[in-house]
């Protein structure tokens, strides 16, 4: 990809919470960016530049916003982000002609934290993800995870595939304002959307998820 005018906005995009204890970052190909500026640029860019973001890797990190709720009776644990996260990204397939909903499927759980737990698929009626549930979590493991609540981060990664109204899409479904080429190097099916739950102070991965998108 040639060097383009969008890099004038390739700046740190740290959005602090009111308490100053939590923030969210967006990165394109490993570079921190002011992401809403990227979206504004793409909306208004000249036609020759409209494909320049296509195929780029986007990464979103949410820190310090997670609330952990453990239900001892049901042996379930919920990770919540009240305002949701990655609200400038479209993760879930949304279109009237799509027969199958998209969802995140858990591909790995860290048994040091979850033991023999079972993770639910993550679905959403909206494009903002704000709750993840894991079942069959022991009381001891529930206490362990609750103890590190303020150190739990979410990391979302995918490939830029198009532009919706106010969001960058990580899939090709829906009414895209700008759609990326379908040539092989921009094939989103070979570059899945992934979600990880992390322990920030040690970079330990607690859980991994991959997005399942069917026609």
C-alpha positions as CSV (number, residue, x, y, z in Angstrom):
1,X,0.0,0.0,0.0
2,X,1.4,3.4,-1.0
3,X,1.9,6.1,1.6
4,X,-1.3,8.1,1.6
5,X,-2.8,11.2,3.1
6,X,-4.6,9.3,5.8
7,X,-1.4,8.9,7.7
8,X,-1.6,12.5,8.8
9,X,-4.2,11.2,11.3
10,X,-2.1,8.2,12.3
11,X,-1.8,9.5,15.9
12,X,-2.5,8.1,19.3
13,X,-6.2,7.7,19.8
14,X,-6.5,7.3,23.6
15,X,-10.0,8.1,24.8
16,X,-9.9,8.3,28.6
17,X,-12.8,7.5,30.9
18,X,-14.0,10.1,33.4
19,X,-12.2,8.5,36.2
20,X,-9.0,8.3,34.2
21,X,-8.7,4.6,34.8
22,X,-9.8,3.2,31.5
23,X,-9.4,3.8,27.8
24,X,-9.7,2.4,24.3
25,X,-7.2,2.4,21.4
26,X,-7.5,1.6,17.7
27,X,-4.6,0.5,15.6
28,X,-4.2,0.1,11.8
29,X,-1.3,-2.3,10.8
30,X,0.1,-1.9,14.3
31,X,0.1,2.0,14.2
32,X,-2.1,3.8,16.8
33,X,-4.7,6.0,15.0
34,X,-7.4,8.6,15.7
35,X,-10.0,6.3,14.3
36,X,-12.9,8.6,13.9
37,X,-10.6,10.8,11.7
38,X,-9.8,7.8,9.6
39,X,-13.6,7.2,9.1
40,X,-14.1,10.9,8.2
41,X,-11.3,10.7,5.7
42,X,-12.6,7.6,4.0
43,X,-16.1,9.1,3.7
44,X,-14.7,12.1,1.8
45,X,-11.6,10.8,0.0
46,X,-11.1,11.0,-3.7
47,X,-12.2,7.9,-5.7
48,X,-8.6,6.9,-6.5
49,X,-7.9,6.6,-2.7
50,X,-11.1,4.8,-1.7
51,X,-9.4,1.3,-1.7
52,X,-6.3,2.3,0.2
53,X,-7.5,1.1,3.6
54,X,-8.7,-2.2,2.2
55,X,-7.0,-5.3,3.6
56,X,-5.4,-3.4,6.4
57,X,-5.4,-5.0,9.9
58,X,-7.4,-3.2,12.5
59,X,-7.0,-3.8,16.2
60,X,-9.1,-2.5,19.0
61,X,-8.1,-2.6,22.7
62,X,-10.4,-1.8,25.6
63,X,-8.7,-1.5,29.0
64,X,-10.1,-1.1,32.5
65,X,-13.8,-1.1,31.6
66,X,-14.7,-4.7,32.3
67,X,-17.1,-5.6,35.1
68,X,-17.1,-9.2,36.3
69,X,-20.2,-10.8,37.8
70,X,-20.1,-14.4,39.2
71,X,-23.3,-16.3,39.9
72,X,-22.4,-19.0,42.4
73,X,-25.8,-20.8,42.1
74,X,-25.6,-21.0,38.3
75,X,-21.8,-21.3,38.2
76,X,-21.6,-18.7,35.5
77,X,-19.5,-15.7,35.0
78,X,-20.2,-12.6,33.0
79,X,-17.8,-10.1,31.6
80,X,-19.7,-6.8,31.0
81,X,-18.8,-3.5,29.4
82,X,-21.7,-1.2,30.1
83,X,-21.2,1.1,27.1
84,X,-20.1,-1.8,24.8
85,X,-16.9,-1.6,23.0
86,X,-15.5,-1.1,19.5
87,X,-18.5,1.1,18.5
88,X,-16.6,2.4,15.5
89,X,-16.4,-1.1,14.0
90,X,-19.1,-3.4,12.5
91,X,-18.4,-6.9,13.7
92,X,-21.7,-8.7,13.3
93,X,-23.3,-9.3,9.9
94,X,-26.4,-7.1,9.4
95,X,-28.5,-7.2,6.3
96,X,-32.1,-8.0,5.4
97,X,-31.2,-10.7,2.9
98,X,-28.7,-12.6,5.2
99,X,-30.2,-15.9,6.4
100,X,-27.7,-16.8,9.0
101,X,-26.6,-14.6,11.9
102,X,-23.0,-14.2,12.7
103,X,-21.6,-15.0,16.1
104,X,-18.3,-15.4,18.0
105,X,-17.4,-19.0,18.9
106,X,-14.9,-19.7,21.7
107,X,-11.9,-21.6,20.4
108,X,-9.8,-21.7,23.6
109,X,-10.2,-21.2,27.4
110,X,-7.3,-20.9,29.8
111,X,-7.9,-23.7,32.3
112,X,-5.7,-21.9,34.8
113,X,-8.6,-19.5,35.2
114,X,-11.6,-21.4,34.0
115,X,-10.9,-25.1,34.7
116,X,-13.4,-27.2,32.8
117,X,-15.7,-24.2,32.0
118,X,-17.8,-23.9,28.9
119,X,-18.1,-20.7,26.9
120,X,-21.3,-19.6,25.3
121,X,-21.4,-18.4,21.7
122,X,-21.5,-14.6,21.6
123,X,-24.4,-13.2,19.6
124,X,-25.8,-9.7,19.3
125,X,-29.0,-8.1,18.0
126,X,-27.0,-4.9,17.7
127,X,-23.4,-4.3,16.5
128,X,-22.1,-3.4,19.9
129,X,-20.7,-6.2,22.1
130,X,-21.2,-5.7,25.8
131,X,-21.5,-9.1,27.5
132,X,-19.8,-12.4,27.5
133,X,-20.9,-15.4,29.5
134,X,-18.9,-18.5,30.5
135,X,-20.6,-21.4,32.3
136,X,-19.5,-24.2,34.6
137,X,-17.1,-21.9,36.4
138,X,-16.1,-23.1,39.9
139,X,-16.5,-20.9,42.9
140,X,-12.7,-20.7,43.4
141,X,-12.2,-19.8,39.7
142,X,-15.0,-17.2,39.9
143,X,-13.2,-15.6,42.9
144,X,-9.9,-15.7,41.0
145,X,-11.3,-13.9,38.0
146,X,-13.2,-11.4,40.1
147,X,-10.0,-10.5,41.9
148,X,-8.3,-9.5,38.6
149,X,-11.4,-7.6,37.3
150,X,-9.5,-4.3,36.9
151,X,-6.8,-6.0,34.9
152,X,-9.1,-7.6,32.2
153,X,-8.8,-6.2,28.7
154,X,-10.6,-7.0,25.5
155,X,-8.7,-7.2,22.2
156,X,-10.5,-7.3,18.9
157,X,-8.8,-7.8,15.5
158,X,-10.0,-8.1,11.9
159,X,-9.4,-6.9,8.4
160,X,-10.9,-3.7,6.9
161,X,-13.5,-4.8,4.3
162,X,-15.6,-1.7,3.8
163,X,-17.3,1.4,5.2
164,X,-20.8,1.6,6.7
165,X,-22.5,4.7,7.9
166,X,-20.1,5.9,10.7
167,X,-18.4,2.5,11.1
168,X,-15.6,0.5,9.4
169,X,-16.9,-3.0,8.5
170,X,-14.8,-6.1,9.2
171,X,-17.1,-8.2,6.9
172,X,-18.5,-7.7,3.4
173,X,-22.2,-8.1,4.3
174,X,-24.8,-5.3,4.6
175,X,-25.3,-2.0,2.9
176,X,-21.7,-0.8,2.6
177,X,-21.1,2.8,1.5
178,X,-17.7,1.7,0.2
179,X,-16.8,-1.9,-0.4
180,X,-13.3,-3.3,-0.7
181,X,-12.2,-5.4,-3.7
182,X,-12.8,-9.1,-3.6
183,X,-9.4,-10.1,-5.0
184,X,-7.6,-12.7,-3.0
185,X,-5.3,-10.4,-1.0
186,X,-8.4,-8.8,0.4
187,X,-10.2,-12.0,1.2
188,X,-11.7,-11.5,4.7
189,X,-12.7,-15.2,4.9
190,X,-8.9,-16.0,5.2
191,X,-8.5,-13.3,7.9
192,X,-11.2,-13.9,10.5
193,X,-12.4,-11.5,13.2
194,X,-10.9,-12.6,16.5
195,X,-11.6,-11.6,20.1
196,X,-9.4,-12.2,23.1
197,X,-9.9,-11.7,26.8
198,X,-6.5,-10.7,28.3
199,X,-4.9,-10.2,31.7
200,X,-3.2,-6.8,31.1
201,X,-0.4,-6.9,33.6
202,X,1.0,-10.3,32.4
203,X,-0.4,-10.4,28.8
204,X,-1.9,-13.8,29.6
205,X,-4.8,-14.9,27.3
206,X,-7.9,-15.9,29.3
207,X,-10.0,-16.8,26.3
208,X,-10.0,-16.7,22.5
209,X,-13.0,-16.3,20.1
210,X,-13.4,-16.3,16.3
211,X,-16.3,-14.8,14.4
212,X,-18.4,-17.3,12.4
213,X,-20.0,-15.7,9.4
214,X,-22.1,-17.8,7.1
215,X,-24.0,-16.9,3.9
